[in-house]
Amino acid sequence: MSKRIQFTAPGGPEVLEYVDHDPGQPGPGEVLVRHASIGVNFIDIYYRSGLYPVVSWPSGLGMEAAGTVEAVGAGVTRFKAGDRVGAAFGPMGCYAQLQRIPEAKLVALPEAVSFDAAAASMLKGLTVQYLFRQIRELKAGDTVLFHAAAGGVGLIACQWAKALGVRLIGTAGGAEKVALAKAHGAAEVIDYRSEDVVKRVLELTDGKKVATVYDGVGKDTWNISLDCTAPRGLVVSFGNASGPVEPVNLGVLATKGSLFVTRPTLGTYAAEPAMVEKSSAELFGLIASGAITPDVSQRFPLAEAGAAQDALAGRKTTGATVLIP
C-alpha cells in the first residue's frame, strides 16, 4: 500500500491528510509512476484553499512530479517500465508515492536532468517558456519587469532571460532575495520592502517604463504593474500569490496608456501533448547546457506537505520546494 496526501474539504494546511492509497493498475492509455520528487506550487494552494474547484472528494493534490515508470496500460507506446519521466499540469494527485497518469501528460526525462531538477522546474519552467516564448516572444535587448524574481518561477525566469539576452528587472523582498535574483541573472533587482518600485523602474528605464510586466503576485502588485508599463505595453497577470486581482475597471487601462492585459494559464499554452513536448524539450535543453540550474532550496517529506505549503505561502522560501515521497 502506498501513501498520498488528500483532502476532503477546502481550507488551510490542516485539511491535508497523509493516508494509505492504492492507485490500482494502469488502465488503457495510462502509466503507473513511482514518484521520486514532487514539486510544490502556488496552484496547489489555490486548489486546497478552494480558490480553484476540485473535481470530486476526497481529492488528491499536486500537479508536478518526476519519477520512474512502474507499469503501463494497454495501448501505451511511448513508455515502458523503468523509464524516467516527468509530469506537469495534471492530473491532480502528484502528492503521492504512486500515481496513475495518462500517457499524454508525461514527457521523457533525459539522463542529464535529475528527478529533483525536473520536479522543481517542469511546472515553473514550462510557465516561463510560455511567458517568454509564446505570449510575446522576447528578444535580445528587450527590458521586462518580473515580480517575485527570487521565487521558484522567478529564478528560472532570471536565468532564461539572461540566456536570451533580455534585461530583466526583478522585484524581491529583502537583501537576501535581491542578491539571489541577481546571482541567477537578473540585470537589476528592486527591494520592494525598502524601495519605491515604480520610481525605480522609471529611473532604470530613463522614464520609458517597460513594454512587458510579468506579475505572478496578484492583488498586492496589480496597480504597481500598471504604473510600470509603457504605453501600449502588456501586463501578464499569471498568478495570485497575494490573492486574486480585484475587479478591473477597463477605463484604467486607457488612462495608463492604452495597456493590454492577459490572464494566461499553462493549461491553455500546454493543452496538447505536442505543445508540452516542444516546450519541455526547450526547457530540458537549457538545463542540460547549464544555462538554467533549478534551485531546490527546500525539501520536505511528503507527510509534511502542509508545512511546505505554509512556508511557500508565507514567502519564507527561495527557489523551489519539493516533497520527497
C-alpha positions as CSV (number, residue, x, y, z in Angstrom):
1,M,0.0,0.0,0.0
2,S,1.4,3.4,-1.0
3,K,0.8,6.8,0.6
4,R,-0.6,10.1,-0.7
5,I,-1.8,13.5,0.5
6,Q,-5.6,14.1,0.2
7,F,-8.2,16.4,1.5
8,T,-12.0,16.2,1.8
9,A,-12.9,19.9,2.1
10,P,-11.2,23.2,1.2
11,G,-9.3,25.0,4.0
12,G,-5.8,25.7,5.4
13,P,-2.9,23.3,5.6
14,E,-4.6,21.4,8.4
15,V,-7.1,19.8,5.9
16,L,-4.3,17.8,4.3
17,E,-4.2,14.2,5.3
18,Y,-1.4,11.7,4.8
19,V,-3.2,8.4,4.1
20,D,-2.9,4.9,2.6
21,H,-3.8,4.9,-1.0
22,D,-3.9,2.2,-3.7
23,P,-3.8,3.8,-7.1
24,G,-4.6,0.5,-8.8
25,Q,-3.1,-0.8,-12.0
26,P,-2.9,1.5,-15.1
27,G,-5.8,1.3,-17.4
28,P,-5.7,1.8,-21.2
29,G,-3.5,4.8,-22.1
30,E,-2.3,5.1,-18.5
31,V,1.1,4.9,-16.9
32,L,1.8,4.0,-13.3
33,V,4.6,6.2,-12.0
34,R,6.6,5.9,-8.8
35,H,7.5,9.5,-7.9
36,A,11.0,10.3,-6.7
37,S,10.5,14.0,-6.3
38,I,7.3,16.2,-6.2
39,G,7.0,19.9,-6.9
40,V,5.2,22.3,-4.6
41,N,3.5,25.2,-6.3
42,F,1.0,28.0,-5.6
43,I,-1.6,26.4,-7.8
44,D,-1.7,23.5,-5.2
45,I,-2.6,26.1,-2.5
46,Y,-5.3,27.6,-4.8
47,Y,-7.0,24.2,-5.0
48,R,-6.5,23.4,-1.3
49,S,-8.0,26.7,-0.3
50,G,-11.0,26.5,-2.6
51,L,-9.9,29.3,-4.9
52,Y,-10.0,26.7,-7.7
53,P,-12.6,23.9,-7.6
54,V,-11.6,20.3,-7.4
55,V,-13.4,17.6,-9.5
56,S,-14.5,15.3,-6.6
57,W,-13.9,14.5,-3.0
58,P,-11.7,13.2,-1.5
59,S,-9.2,14.8,-3.7
60,G,-5.5,14.3,-4.3
61,L,-3.3,17.3,-4.7
62,G,-0.2,18.4,-6.7
63,M,0.4,18.8,-10.4
64,E,4.2,18.3,-10.9
65,A,6.5,15.3,-10.2
66,A,9.2,13.2,-11.6
67,G,10.0,9.5,-11.2
68,T,10.1,6.1,-12.8
69,V,7.6,4.1,-14.7
70,E,6.3,1.1,-12.8
71,A,3.9,-0.3,-15.3
72,V,2.0,0.7,-18.4
73,G,-1.6,0.1,-19.5
74,A,-2.9,-1.2,-22.8
75,G,-2.1,1.0,-25.8
76,V,0.8,2.9,-24.2
77,T,3.6,3.1,-26.8
78,R,5.9,5.9,-25.6
79,F,6.9,4.5,-22.3
80,K,7.9,1.2,-20.7
81,A,8.7,0.1,-17.1
82,G,11.9,1.6,-15.9
83,D,11.7,4.8,-18.0
84,R,12.4,8.1,-16.3
85,V,9.5,10.5,-16.8
86,G,8.2,13.9,-15.7
87,A,4.7,15.1,-15.3
88,A,3.5,18.7,-15.3
89,F,-0.1,20.1,-15.1
90,G,-2.1,17.0,-14.4
91,P,-3.8,15.0,-13.4
92,M,-4.0,16.4,-9.9
93,G,-2.7,14.0,-7.4
94,C,1.1,14.2,-7.7
95,Y,1.5,14.4,-3.9
96,A,1.7,10.6,-3.8
97,Q,4.2,7.8,-3.8
98,L,2.5,6.1,-6.8
99,Q,0.2,7.7,-9.3
100,R,-1.7,6.7,-12.5
101,I,-1.1,9.3,-15.2
102,P,-2.3,9.5,-18.8
103,E,0.5,8.8,-21.2
104,A,-0.3,12.2,-22.9
105,K,0.6,14.0,-19.7
106,L,4.1,12.6,-19.4
107,V,7.4,13.5,-21.0
108,A,10.6,11.5,-21.2
109,L,13.2,12.8,-18.8
110,P,16.8,13.0,-20.2
111,E,19.5,11.4,-18.0
112,A,21.1,14.9,-17.8
113,V,18.1,16.2,-15.8
114,S,17.8,14.9,-12.2
115,F,14.4,14.0,-10.6
116,D,14.8,16.9,-8.2
117,A,15.6,19.3,-11.1
118,A,12.6,18.1,-13.1
119,A,10.2,18.3,-10.1
120,A,11.5,21.7,-9.3
121,S,11.3,23.1,-12.8
122,M,8.7,21.5,-15.1
123,L,5.6,23.4,-14.0
124,K,7.7,26.6,-13.3
125,G,9.9,26.1,-16.4
126,L,7.0,25.5,-18.7
127,T,5.4,28.6,-17.2
128,V,8.4,30.7,-18.1
129,Q,8.5,29.1,-21.5
130,Y,5.0,30.3,-22.4
131,L,5.6,33.6,-20.8
132,F,8.8,34.4,-22.7
133,R,8.4,32.4,-25.9
134,Q,4.6,32.2,-26.7
135,I,2.6,35.1,-25.2
136,R,5.2,37.6,-26.5
137,E,8.4,36.2,-27.9
138,L,11.2,38.1,-26.1
139,K,14.4,39.0,-28.0
140,A,17.9,40.1,-27.0
141,G,17.8,43.7,-25.9
142,D,14.2,43.7,-24.5
143,T,13.6,45.0,-21.0
144,V,11.0,43.5,-18.8
145,L,9.8,43.7,-15.2
146,F,9.3,40.4,-13.3
147,H,7.7,40.4,-9.8
148,A,8.9,37.8,-7.2
149,A,12.2,37.3,-9.0
150,A,13.6,35.2,-6.2
151,G,10.7,32.7,-6.2
152,G,10.6,29.3,-7.9
153,V,9.3,30.7,-11.2
154,G,11.3,33.9,-10.8
155,L,14.7,32.3,-10.5
156,I,14.1,30.2,-13.7
157,A,12.9,33.4,-15.4
158,C,16.1,35.3,-14.4
159,Q,18.3,32.5,-15.9
160,W,16.1,32.2,-19.0
161,A,16.2,36.0,-19.6
162,K,20.0,36.0,-19.3
163,A,20.2,33.2,-21.8
164,L,18.1,35.2,-24.3
165,G,20.0,38.4,-23.7
166,V,16.9,40.0,-22.1
167,R,17.3,42.7,-19.4
168,L,15.2,41.5,-16.6
169,I,14.3,43.9,-13.8
170,G,13.1,41.9,-10.8
171,T,11.4,42.7,-7.6
172,A,12.1,40.8,-4.3
173,G,11.7,41.3,-0.6
174,G,14.9,41.8,1.4
175,A,18.6,41.9,0.8
176,E,19.0,38.1,0.7
177,K,16.4,37.6,-2.0
178,V,17.7,40.6,-4.0
179,A,21.1,39.0,-4.1
180,L,19.7,35.6,-5.0
181,A,17.9,37.0,-8.0
182,K,20.9,38.9,-9.2
183,A,23.1,35.8,-8.8
184,H,20.7,34.0,-11.1
185,G,20.9,36.5,-13.9
186,A,18.6,39.5,-13.1
187,A,20.1,42.7,-14.5
188,E,18.6,44.8,-11.7
189,V,16.5,43.9,-8.6
190,I,14.3,46.3,-6.7
191,D,13.7,45.6,-3.0
192,Y,10.0,46.3,-2.7
193,R,10.3,46.4,1.1
194,S,12.6,49.4,1.1
195,E,12.3,51.0,-2.4
196,D,9.5,52.5,-4.4
197,V,9.2,50.0,-7.3
198,V,7.5,52.4,-9.7
199,K,10.1,55.2,-9.1
200,R,13.0,52.7,-9.5
201,V,11.6,51.3,-12.8
202,L,11.3,54.9,-14.1
203,E,14.9,55.5,-13.1
204,L,16.2,52.3,-14.6
205,T,14.4,52.9,-17.9
206,D,15.1,56.6,-18.3
207,G,11.5,57.3,-17.8
208,K,10.3,55.0,-20.5
209,K,8.9,52.1,-18.3
210,V,8.9,48.6,-19.7
211,A,7.0,47.0,-22.6
212,T,6.1,43.9,-20.6
213,V,5.4,43.2,-16.9
214,Y,5.1,39.6,-15.6
215,D,3.0,39.6,-12.4
216,G,2.5,36.3,-10.5
217,V,1.8,38.1,-7.2
218,G,-1.6,39.4,-8.0
219,K,-3.5,41.7,-5.6
220,D,-0.6,43.4,-3.9
221,T,1.3,44.3,-7.1
222,W,-1.5,44.9,-9.6
223,N,-1.5,48.7,-9.5
224,I,2.3,48.8,-9.4
225,S,2.4,46.7,-12.5
226,L,0.1,49.0,-14.4
227,D,2.2,52.0,-13.4
228,C,5.4,50.4,-14.6
229,T,4.1,49.5,-18.1
230,A,4.9,51.7,-21.0
231,P,2.0,53.0,-23.2
232,R,0.6,50.2,-25.3
233,G,2.5,47.7,-23.2
234,L,1.4,44.4,-21.8
235,V,0.7,43.2,-18.3
236,V,0.8,39.5,-17.9
237,S,-1.0,38.5,-14.8
238,F,-0.3,34.9,-14.4
239,G,-0.7,34.2,-10.6
240,N,-2.4,35.1,-7.4
241,A,0.3,34.6,-4.7
242,S,-1.0,37.5,-2.6
243,G,-4.7,36.9,-3.6
244,P,-6.7,37.4,-6.7
245,V,-6.8,40.7,-8.5
246,E,-10.0,42.6,-7.7
247,P,-12.4,43.5,-10.5
248,V,-10.7,45.7,-13.0
249,N,-12.1,48.9,-14.4
250,L,-11.1,48.7,-18.1
251,G,-11.1,52.5,-18.3
252,V,-8.0,52.5,-16.1
253,L,-6.1,50.7,-18.9
254,A,-6.9,53.6,-21.2
255,T,-5.7,56.3,-18.7
256,K,-2.5,54.3,-18.1
257,G,-1.6,54.4,-21.8
258,S,-3.9,52.0,-23.8
259,L,-2.4,49.0,-22.0
260,F,-3.0,45.3,-22.8
261,V,-3.7,42.7,-20.1
262,T,-3.8,39.0,-20.3
263,R,-4.5,36.4,-17.7
264,P,-3.0,33.2,-19.1
265,T,-2.7,29.7,-17.7
266,L,-0.3,26.9,-18.5
267,G,-3.3,24.7,-19.2
268,T,-4.0,26.7,-22.3
269,Y,-0.5,27.1,-23.5
270,A,0.3,23.4,-22.9
271,A,-3.1,22.0,-23.9
272,E,-1.8,19.4,-26.4
273,P,0.9,16.7,-26.0
274,A,2.9,18.1,-28.9
275,M,2.9,21.6,-27.2
276,V,4.2,20.0,-24.0
277,E,6.9,18.0,-25.8
278,K,8.2,21.1,-27.6
279,S,8.2,23.3,-24.5
280,S,9.8,20.7,-22.3
281,A,12.5,20.0,-24.9
282,E,13.5,23.6,-24.9
283,L,13.5,23.7,-21.0
284,F,15.5,20.4,-20.7
285,G,17.9,21.6,-23.3
286,L,18.7,24.8,-21.3
287,I,19.0,22.7,-18.1
288,A,21.4,20.2,-19.8
289,S,23.5,23.0,-21.2
290,G,23.8,24.6,-17.7
291,A,22.0,27.8,-18.8
292,I,19.3,27.0,-16.2
293,T,20.0,25.3,-12.9
294,P,16.9,24.7,-10.9
295,D,17.3,26.0,-7.4
296,V,15.9,23.3,-5.0
297,S,16.2,25.2,-1.7
298,Q,13.7,23.4,0.4
299,R,13.0,19.7,0.8
300,F,10.1,18.3,2.9
301,P,8.9,14.7,3.5
302,L,5.7,14.0,1.7
303,A,3.9,13.7,5.1
304,E,4.8,17.4,5.8
305,A,3.1,18.8,2.7
306,G,1.1,21.3,4.8
307,A,4.3,22.7,6.3
308,A,5.8,23.0,2.8
309,Q,2.8,25.0,1.6
310,D,2.8,27.2,4.7
311,A,6.4,28.1,4.0
312,L,5.6,28.9,0.4
313,A,2.5,31.0,1.1
314,G,4.4,32.9,3.8
315,R,7.1,33.9,1.4
316,K,9.6,32.1,3.6
317,T,11.1,30.2,0.7
318,T,13.5,30.9,-2.1
319,G,13.8,29.0,-5.3
320,A,11.8,25.7,-5.5
321,T,10.4,23.5,-2.8
322,V,10.0,19.7,-3.4
323,L,8.4,16.8,-1.4
324,I,10.3,13.6,-1.1
325,P,7.9,10.5,-1.0
